[in-house]
Amino acid sequence: MQYPERLSLLPALLLLLISCQEPERKHAADYHIEWDESSLVCIADEGAYPRLRRLDDGSLLAAYENRRGDVMVRKSMDNGTTWGESVKAFEAFDHVDIEAGAYTRVNIANPELIQLPDGDILLAVNLRPRLEGIYPFSIALKRSHDEGKSWSDSKILYQAGTIFRDGCWEPSFLLLPDGRVQIYFANESPYRESDEQEITMLTSSDKGSSWSSEPVTVSFRRQRRDGMPVAVHNGKEIYVAIEDNLSVQFKPYIVKSSINDAWREPVLEDSPNRYSALRHALPDTVYAGAPYLIRTESNLYLLSYQTTQHRTSEWEHSTMEVVVSDQPGDFRNSTHPFDVPLSKEAKWGSLTDLGGNTVAALSSTNFNSDKIGVWMIKGKIVGKRS
């Protein structure tokens, strides 16, 4: 039996459904980043893996590899327009194993910075021996009491294996609301009979003076390599951007956990707490690794990665791409901070919130030079919540 009076309502209902969907379509294009080419500045004409923090005094402190085995820091007092003299914060060193009669130079890589509420700055790095089998790949830490002018002796937080395939890599910090400090890193050491890798986390309850002796497994995908973690929190949950090679080529993923019960169990491949970071999936053949995640003071999330999308298939020539979202996922509206020719690169990048919906993107790039140097550009987040 038909009901004509109900059928007559169908056009109105269809219009209502369409109108209800309209805010979502509008919302999808809410945010994007406009990069200010006039703000382009070279922090170091030769360098790699740059990281940046705004300090309590308003200055900017950048850390980077000098491509000769050391980690340098450099400060700007005018919001990044000019930069002072570089300081060698963590120097490469020689290690001699007398019993084995072996020697290697140990390079310093993958710097990451955090300023604590008491003003101290922690600098985490990756110790990388040039020759295998002599010195362990390690995560190490230094501290500055004077805003980066001088640095303490090195403290080893974690030691992995002495050969490359059993190493540990890419430390990053997270400061929790209760004052605890976490450090995340990629770790091959537990998987010495395979090529697998996990994300590992250590915690300090005393401002980085001592660290948990038992590492926590944050995430792990069997027969794959979770890598390059960067964490943020929203006061309730922790979100860690990682590179996940489920599709063979790395893609940015998010793994998450409650702050109150952080990483009680590892986020495995089938966990609902692991998901792709991007709204629109990239083709399996596209590389999109080295993710970097920030949460801005206006509660927006930005994610960067280096990708071969719309370029050559060579990851060495990938470029930095940045996406934005109002949640820790569903990232969209990609932009490129640096105009990089297909034969060049912009890799190992990072993001920093400068306040006022302004962000800084840093990368090691040769986009306009024969040398790979450290460059910074500022961008404005444009748009508003619908």
RAUR-V848406 format. One line per field, one symbol per residue. ss: DSSP state (H for helix, E for strand, L for the rest). psi: psi as a letter, one per 20 degrees, with the letter a starting at -180 (. if undefined). burial: + if it has 9 or more other ideal C-beta (glycine too) atoms within 8 Angstrom, else -. A space follows every 50 residues. Layout:
ss->???
psi->???
burial->???
This chain:
ss->LLLHHHHLLHHHHHHHHHHHHHHHHHHHLLLEEEEEEEEEEEEELLLEEE EEEELLLLLEEEEEELLLLLEEEEEELLLLLLLLLLEEEELLEEEEELLL LEEEEEEEEEEEEEELLLLLEEEEEEEEELLLLLLLLEEEEEEELLLLLL LLLLEEEEELLLLHHHLEEEEEEEELLLLLEEEEEEELLLLLLLLLEEEE EEEELLLLLLLLLLLEEEEELLLLELEEEEEEELLLEEEEEEEELLLLLL EEEEEEEELLLLLLLLELLLLLLEEELELLLLLLLLLEEEEEEEELLLLL EEEEEEELLLLLLLHHHLEEEEEEELLLLLEEEEELLLLLLLLLLEEEEE EEEEELLEEEEEEEELLLLLLLEEEEEEEEEELLLL
psi->pqnhhhhiigghhghggghhighghghhjgprpopnhiipqohpiprrlq qqqprhjirppqqrqjjjirpqqqqpilkjgqqaqqpohopqrpppnggi kqqqpoqprlqqqqprhjiqppoqrppoqhpqjgqpprprqrqpilkjhr qrrqpphppbriqgikaqqmqqqpprhjiqpqpqqqoihimijakrqrpq pqqpjlkjhqqphoqpogqpppkanprmqpqrrjhgqpppprpplgkgpq qprpqrqqghlpkhqqoahjqijpqphqgoqqqhippmalqppqprijkq pqpqrpqjpkbriohhkrrpqprqrjrmakqamqrohpnpqhjaqnrlrr qppiqkkprppqqoqkhkrhqoroqqqqqpoprrp.
burial->-------------------------++--++++-++--+-+-++--++++ +++++---++++++++---+++++++---+--+--+++++-+--+-+--- -+-+++++++++++++--+++++++++++-+--+++++++++++--++-- +----+++-+++---+++++++++++--+++++++++++-++---+++++ ++++--++--+---+++++++--+++++++++++--+++++++++---++ +++++++-+--++--++++----+--++---+---+++++++++++---+ ++++++++--+-----+++++++++--+--+++-++++-+---+++++++ ++++--+++++++++++----++++++++++-----
